[in-house]
Amino acid sequence: PPGRRLQSSKLGPTPPRLLTQEEFRLQGEVETRKALAQLRSSCQSPEFSAWTMVSRIQSPKRFADFVGGASHVTPNEVSAHEREFGLESLCIDEELFEEDDDDEEEEEEEKEN
């Protein structure tokens, strides 16, 4: 019925559902894998100018390994990423913020005295 259509259009579009952190992480992994596969495929095509690319990059052997199927990150890079962005870093960040809050309270108390 026309009345219902009119009513729903007044409300406007419904906002999109926000992703959970886990959905966001999974979507990032899936999209990254797809993009890396597409990049690898493009680099393997006959139209790709390997010499031009190799002349512009810092690690030609690593790039050639990637095009051949190797991982785009080294184990050391994975470890560094985990240290910086993994669960350990979340705990460290929380501790840093807690310490900052304590320091600010102590400074304010000193100013008052």
N, C-alpha and C positions, 0 to 999 in steps of 0.2 A: 504494500500500500504506500501511496505517496507520502502520507504523514510520517511514517517511520523513516523514510529516506531523508526527509527534511530535518527531522530531529537529530539523526546521527551526523548529518553534515554540519550542524551547528556546533557539535562537540569538537569537531576537528579530527584530524588523524590521531590515532592512538600512538603514543611514543613507543619507539622500539624497546624491546626487552634488553636490559644490560647483561653482558656476559659475566659469569662468575670468574674468579681468578683462574680456576682450573680450565674452564672453557677457553679463556683468553690464551692461556699457555698452550693448550692443545692446538688451537687455531693457528697460533704463531708457528708451532712446529710443523704442522701440515703445510701451511703456505710457504714456509722457508724451504721445505723439501721440494715442493713443486717448482719454486723459483730456481733452486739450484739445479734441478733436473732440466729445466728449460734452458738455463745458461749453459750447462754442459752440452746439451743437444745443439744449441746454436754454435758453440765453439767447435763442434765436430762436423758442421756442415761444410760443403765444398766452397761456399761463398765467403766463409770466415777467413780473414787475413791474419793468419797466425804470426807472421813476421812483424806486422804492424803492432799487434798486441804485445808480443814478447818484448819488443823494443821499448814499450812503455811501462812495464811492470818491474817490481823490485826482485821478485823470486820466480824466474821463468821455470825452473824445475818443479817447484811446488805447483805452479799453475798447470804445467803439463801433466803432473800426477793427478790433479783434480779432474782435468778433462778426461783422463784415462779411467776415472772412477774412484780415486782416493777421496778421503774426507776433506772437507774445506777447512777444518780446524785440526790443530795438533793436540795430542793429549795434554801438553803443558798449557795450551790456551784454554782447554776445557777445565783444567784444575784452577787456573787463575779466575776464570769466569765463575766457577762454583764458589771460590773464596770471596769474590766481590759481590755476587748477586744471589748466592745460594741461601739456604736456611741459616747458616752460620752468620752471614752478614746481617740478617734481620735481627738476630739476638744482639749482635755487637752494636747495631744502630740504636736499638732500644736502650742499651746500657749507656751509650753516649748521650742520648737525650735525657736520660734520668740524671746523669752526672751534671749536665748543663743546667738543668732545673735546680739542682742542689746548689750549684755555684752561684746562680743568680739570687737565690734566697739568702745565702750567706752574705753576699755583697750588699743586699738591701738592708739586712740586719746591722751590718757594720756602719752603713751610712746613717741609720737612725740613732746609733749610740754615739 
